[in-house]
Amino acid sequence: MKFNTKTIHGGQENTDPAYGSVMPPIYQTSTYSQSTPGGHKGFEYSRSGNPTRSALEKSVASIENGEFGLAFGSGLAAIDAVLKLFKPGDEIITTNDLYGGSYRLFTRIFEDLGIKFHFIGMQDASAIENYINEKTKLIWIETPTNPMMNIIDIEAVSSIAKRHDLLLAVDNTFATPYLQQPLDLGADIIMHSATKYLGGHSDVVMGCLVVNDKELAEKLYFIQKASGAICGPQDSFLVLRGIKTLHLRMQRHCENGEAVAKFLKSNPKIDKVYWPGFEDHPNHNIAKRQMSGFGGMISFSTKENTLESATRLVEKLKVFTLAESLGGVESLAGHPATMTHASIPKEDREKTGVVDSLIRLSVGVEDEEDLILDLKQAIG
């Protein structure tokens, strides 16, 4: 199947076997009857498996060209499950331009449990090798990164990981499988905050993992069952429904994102604009090679470069909504320094470009003229 068909049919039965329902039903049940001890139809208890969640997990695996999918109660629960593959003394290399929630989980939870993290710049993938030793187990990357839109060469990092027998995990939330499929580029684990583009309507919180290796999948399924950070059937249904329009939404996100990025770059009151589609964006050629488009996520800073200038701008927005999160059909504006990345110390975040005047946009699927007019009046 081509991608657009997979979003609707990938990994799915054409009809539900019970009554012929075209859409997978919501199995709102905690347990399942057994004809004899151990005699069941594949489901025993909904923490270990639920038919609606199973349909979602198969769908997510399909659109990422993966074999095994797992769904969790949030993106951070999915990351938490990956980190539980490791033990005290193990080391993980990750990017220094990282989602604040991931940074908080790494430094405030798992560092205390004895796992060591190296936060480094990865625009030149070869720099990673300087931090690899016999204790290194995993390389964790985002690309594009949140919120600086830095591009990391997945194939190059995969080559390094394989050479040193390490796992490579890619947070593919910003790009989605519509634009980028990291397993095909050599990654071992894909993570999604399905809250974002996969769900697409800002009405659910969920995380997903996709892997190809059966042994790795079995370890993660055990962690999912044993730790219990699963999503419910209603949430599974919502994300499954969202995936069916992912290709349509992402096409418009990309179109609107390009229009907004070009407007911002031409505005004299705006300083820097971070969007991978610009030819002068760092690693633009890599983005062009490993992505089929450049997405609807944009960050920019004001010429005044003050917290006050950013605050004034976002408070004036009318079509864009000032809110956490991203990836919904509606356009959102965020202020990373005080919102998504507030958990990162100011000195550390400013080193990566997350200054007080930085604003992050999740460009929605509204009319592009309305979005540009809204930004124009807010900038003043």
N, C-alpha and C positions, 0 to 999 in steps of 0.2 A: 504493500500500500504506500502511496505517497503521503506526505505529512498531513495535508489537509484532510485526507480521508481517515488517517489514523486518529485524529483528534475526536472523531465521531464514532469510529468502529474499532479502533485498535485495542486488542485484548478483550473485546466484549463479545458476549453471546448476542445473536440478533434479537432474540426475545427471551423473556424470563420463562423458565420451564414450568412454573406453577400455573400461571394464567395467561401467558403470552404477552405480558406487559412489554412494550417497546423500550421503555426506560427502566433501568435497574431499580427495583423497589427499595424503599427504606425499611430495612429489617430492624425495627426498634425493639430488640429483644436482648436480654442478657444471657439466656441459656437456651439449649436445644434438646428436644426429647431424644432418647436413645432406646432402641428396640431391645438391647441387651447391653450389659456393661461393655463400653467401648464400641458399641454398634450405633454409628451415627452417619450422617450424610456429609461429613467433612467439617462440621462445625460442632463444638462442644460448649464453648463459653466465649462470650464476645470480647474478652480481653485478648484471647489468643487468636480469634478470628471471627469475622462478621461478613456476611455475603456482600453488603453494600461497600464495606471497606475493601474487601477483596477485589471487587469490580474496579474501584478507584486505583488500587495498587497495580492491577494489570494494565490499566489505561496509562498511568504515569510511566510504567516501564516501557510500554509500547512507543510512546512519543519520544522517549530518550534512546530508542534502539537498545534497550536493556532487557535482561532476562527476569530480573526480580525487583519488585517495588515494595516499599514499606511506607505506611502512613502513620503520622504521630500527631499528638495534640497541639504541637507548634513547631516552628522551624528550629527553635532552640532545643526542644525535646529531641528532634532528629539529630542535631549536632551532639547533644549529650550522649545519645546512643553510640555514635561513632567514637567519641572519646572514651567510652567504657570498654572499648576493645583493648585499651592500653593499661599499663600498671605503673606504680611508682618507680621513678628512675628513667622512664621512657622520655624521649624528647620529640617535640613537634616543631616544624618550621612553618611559619605563616607570614602573610604580608603585614607590613606596618600600616597599611591603609585598609582598615577592616571595619565591618559593621560593629557598632558599639556594643550590641548585645553579645556578639561572639567574643569580643575582647573581654567583656565582663565575666562571661562563663569561663573563659580560659584562665583569667588571672585571679578571679575571686573564688572560684570553686575548685578547678582542677589543679592549679598551681599548689593550693593548700593540700591536695591529695598526693603531691609528689611528682607531678608531670611538669616538665620544663618546656617553656615556649620561647622560640626565637622569633621576634617580630622584625622583619627585614624588608627593604625595598626589592621588588622582584621585576622591575621593568627590564632589567638585564637578567635573564634566567640563570646565567652562569654564576651569578653571585651566590646562588643557593648552595653550591658545592662547598663554599667556605665554612658552612655551618653544619655539615653532615659529619657525624661520627658513629661509633658502633651502637650508641644508644638511640639514634634517630629512627623513628618508626613511620612517621607520616609527614607529608607536605599538604598543607591546607591553603587553598587559594580561592579568591573571588576574582572574577573577571567578566565584565567591568567591575571595578571595585566601588564600594560604597563609602563616601559619596564623591570621590575624586575622579571616577570613571577611568582609572588607570587600566591599561590592557596588559594582561600577562599571557605569554605564549604557552598555551596548554601543551602543545606537542613537544616543545623544548623542555618544559618541566617534567613531562611524562618520561622523556628519554633519560633525564637525570634520575628520576625516581626508580625506573627499571634497572638502571646501571647499579644502583645501590640497594636494590631489593626493598624499596619503600613503597608504601601506599600513597596514592595521590587522590585527594578529595577536592572537588570543585563545587563551590557554591554558585549555582547557575540561575539564581533568582532573578537578577537583572536582565539577563539575555533571554532566558526561557529556551526550551528546545526548538522553538520556532526560528530562532536566530543562531543557535549554537548547540552542538551535541557533543559534550566532552568525552563520553565513552568512546566515540568514534575517533577522538583525538588522543586516546591513550589513558584517560583517567580511570580510576578503579571505583570511585564512589562519586555520585552526584547528589547534592543536597538542594532542595528547594524550600524556601518559605512559601508554601502553597497559599498562604494568606494573600499573597501579592498577585502576580499575573495569572497563575493557574486558576485560582478562584475567580479573580477578576472583578468582583463586585463589592469589595470591602464589607463582606457580611460573614466572614468565617476566619478563624485562626487555625492554621494547620501547617505541618511540615512533612516532607517526603524525602526518602532516599531511593536511589536506583543503583543497582550493581549488576555485574555480569557473572562474577565468580560464585559458584554454588556454595563453596565452603565459607566464604565471607558472608554470603547471604544468610546462611544458617546461623552463624554467630550473631548477626544483627537481629534476625527473627527471634532468637532466644532472648537477647537483651530487650527487645520490644515486649515480649511476653512477660519476662521476669520483672522488668522495671515498671511496666504498665502504663507508659506515657502515650496511650493510644488516643485516637480521635473517635468521636461517636458517629453513628450511622447517618444522622441528619447532616453533620458537617461533611461527611464523605460524599453524600448525595450532592451537596452544594458545589463542591470542588469538581466532582465528576461532570456536573452540568456546566460549570465554568469552562472546563477543558474543551467542551464541544464547540465553543466559539473562540478559542484561543487564537487560531490563525486569522480570523477576521479582525479581532481586536488588535492584535499585534501589528497587522498591516497599517491600521489607522494610527496606532501609537507611534510607529516609525515615521509616517508621513507628517503628523503633527509635530513630532519631536524635531524633525529637520527644520520645519518652518519656524518654530519657536527659537531653536538654537541660532539660526541665521539672523533672526530679528535681534536677539540679545547681542550678538557679536557686532552688529552694526550700530548699536545704541551708544552714544558718547558717554552716558552716565554709568555704563557697565564696564568693569575692568576685565576680568578673565572669565571665559566661558569654557566649561569642560564638557565636551561631547565627542565621542570617538569618531564621528563622521567627518570632522574637520581634518584636512590634510596635514595641518601643523599640530594635531593632537599627538602626544607621545605614543609611539607604537601603533599609529593609524594603519600602517601596512599590515601589521599582524591582525588587527581587528578586521580589516578587509578580507584577509585570508581565512580566518577561523569563524567569522560571523557572516550571515547572509544579509544583514542590515545593521543599523546602529542604535536602534531602540528609542524609547521615549523618556529616558532618564537624563537629566541635564543638571549640572551645578554651575553657579556663577557667583562672582563677588562684585560688590559695588566699587566705584571709583573712590568714594569716601573711605572705604575700608574700615567702617566702624560698626559696632553692634547696633548703634542707634539708627544708622542708615538702613540696615537690613530689617530692623524691627518696623520702621516706618513703612517700608515697601510691603512687607507681608501683611501688615494690618490694613492696607488700602485695597488689597485684592478682593474681587467680588465673584469672579467665575472660579478662579483657583480657591481652594479651601485650605486654610492653615491647619494642618493636621499631621500626626505621625502616619507612618506606613506609605505604601506606594502600590502601583500596579492595578488600581481600580479603573473603571470606565470614566470616573470623574477625575479632573485635574486637581492635584494636591501640591501644596508648597510646604516645605519644612525648613527649619533652621537647625542644622546638624549640631552646632556648638551647644545649644541648650535643649535639644530634643534627642535625636537618635544617637548622638555621640557624646552626650553629657557625662557618661561614665568614664570617658577617656580623659586623663589629665590634660589641662590646657597646653602645657609645654609639649607633650607628646603629639597631640592632635594638630597643633600648629606646624610642627615639623613636616607633616604630610600634606599641609595645605588647607586643613579645616580651620580657617580663621573665623573670627567673630562675624565678618560680613558675608560669609558664604551662605547661599540659599540653594536648596536642592528642590528641583521640580520633578514631579511625576506627571508627565503630560498625558492627559486623557484622550477621549475619542470625540470630544465636542468639535464644533466648527473651528477651524484654525484661526479664522479672522476674529472670532470672539475672544479666543485665548490671547492673541497678540494685542488686541485693543485693551484687554484687561491689564496685561503687563505694562503697556504703554502709559495708561493712566496712573498705575501704581508707582512706576518709576518717576513720572512727573516731568 
